[in-house]
Amino acid sequence: NAGVTQTPKFQVLKTGQSMTLQCAQDMNHEYMSWYRQDPGMGLRLIHYSVGAGITDQGEVPNGYNVSRSTTEDFPLRLLSAAPSQTSVYFCASSYRTGGSTYEQYFGPGTRLTVT
Amino acid sequence: GDSVTQMEGPVTLSEEAFLTINCTYTATGYPSLFWYVQYPGEGLQLLLKATKADDKGSNKGFEATYRKETTSFHLEKGSVQVSDSAVYFCALNQGAQKLVFGQGTRLTINP
């Protein structure tokens, strides 16, 4: 299993450009999420999905769109990049291990710089 | 809302020293608690977890006990190695795919 894969690893955008961060998992997990990591702030949830065709907003959704047409893929779209979106982005997939406990697996991350 | 607070870093120790990284949480209900580790240039890996009060999670010599009375989940290791240098995140489970993270603690171990 490749686990959770993300592309690209690095990206530089100019303000106003759009792009899509790709995320795929091969573990047949129902749940997938996108987080951003900023210095001193841990990880914050952007959007999440509980299954194909179902998405919802997290803590910091503004400026981002997601869709989930298949179980495997969960792309994150930046509509019009802003310097405030400079961050490291992590995709994760998760499954229920028992009761109300879910275990998350993270991808290697995409480092995005917006100039 | 739910939140996690970790001790401020960075933390620098000598090899074979005893490690404690403090973590306290605020949550409604009974969340599951986790410690994740992030090695340089990599994503987060689950280090250990505990799902109910008084549970002890352990892995790779690290331990943490879910203390409901003090709302804490402190990470400990008896003898650290240079290879333990990383950023450590405490987190709680707020539903199926919602992890709430602390701000992370950078740990550096000197030989």
Interface residues (C-beta under 8 A of the other chain):
Chain A: V4 Y31 M32 S33 Y35 G40 M41 G42 L43 R44 L45 Y48 S49 V50 G58 F90 A92 S94 R96 G98 G99 S100 T101 Y102 E103 Q104 Y105 F106 G107 P108 G109
Chain B: V4 S32 Y36 E42 G43 L44 Q45 L46 K49 T51 F89 A91 N93 G95 A96 Q97 K98 L99 F101 G102 Q103 G104
